[in-house]
Amino acid sequence: MNRTDYQRRVITSLSWLKTQVEYHNSLSLTDINHGAEDFYCGLLNLVYGYSLKNINIIDQNAAAIDLGDEQNKIAIQVTSTSALAKTKYTVEKFIEKELYKKFDRLLILNIVKKTNHEAETIGGTEYSLDTKADILDVEDLIKKITSDPDLQKLKAIADFLDAELSLPAQRSLPNEVLTILGIIEHISDENHEDAGGGYLEEPIPEEKIYKRFADHADFLVDAYNDGYIEYGAVLEAVKKESDFGQIKLRRAASYLRRYSDAVLTKCGGDPKVALHQIISDFSALLGNNGYTFDEGAAEFYVIEQLVKCNIFPYKEVSVA
């Protein structure tokens, strides 16, 4: 395998885990957070060269932290909560327990997504946490790992993720990534004109789904929600970690507006039939260019673009 293969494995694995944590937490199933402590202990040791141990197992009184490296004097709290109140509570407990005498630095790892606090620092004279440098999330980890020039280290991390995470066997996650990459790559590389061409610049998704496509609203909303659970994090990671610039993404959106409007017209205005036709067209497009194809990933990408109004856009109505 080459560097790109390892990077894809890392992006896919960590994005999948992030999505699982979000989904479980939304259902108040928080056991996954506790299991994440041991997982991230091993991962952070590989990424940063730490010698972290699960402090919760060793010291039940270490309320502010989950992981500790006494050699490097690093303490880490693993959390899925990004609220300012939680950050303040963590720092207060770190100071109250005088853990700053044992650890020089406290890091907070948010295993979903961090919040950018307005306050630059939190704490007091005994210890102060830098909210910009000392709070990390999954996106930060992905960037750190995938940008590391050490290929053997990257391989070791990818292998660790494969061993630790039981990704659904029925799904070929790299194919999901490749499907979305392939769609964006091919429709953005075409020589299309920029945005415009008689379409509204800022349509309202709620009006389109619940008014224009009222008869199909439940289908569209359910398709988006179901797809987001499976593919949402993968799509966001692809957009953030690939080398697609804003020009390519705008060009792709512009193409989708014109192309999808033509398909919708051809299908008599039925969005369900038109969506199936678009996905079928993408399948043929990628197949002809040597890509593997994941229909679920393609369907979610198309539905996501519909919600953003790049699929089936409103046309401007000229007023005489």
Protein Blocks (a to p, Z undefined) as FASTA:
>chain_A
ZZklmmmmmmmmmmmmmmmmmmmmmnopaklmmmmmmmmmmmmmmmnopacdcfklmmmm
lmmbmbdcfknopacdddfbfbfklmmmmmmmmmmnommmmpmbdcdddfkbccddfblb
gcdfkbccdfklmpccfklmmmmmmmpmblklmmmmmmmmmmmpccdfkbcfklmmmmmm
mmmmmmmmpccddeeehiafbdcfklmmmmmmmmmmmmmmmmmmmmmmmmmmmmmmmmmm
mmcdfklmmmmmmmmmmmmmmmmmmnnopaklmmmmmmmmmmmmmmmnopacdfklmmmm
mmmmmmnopgopacddddZZ
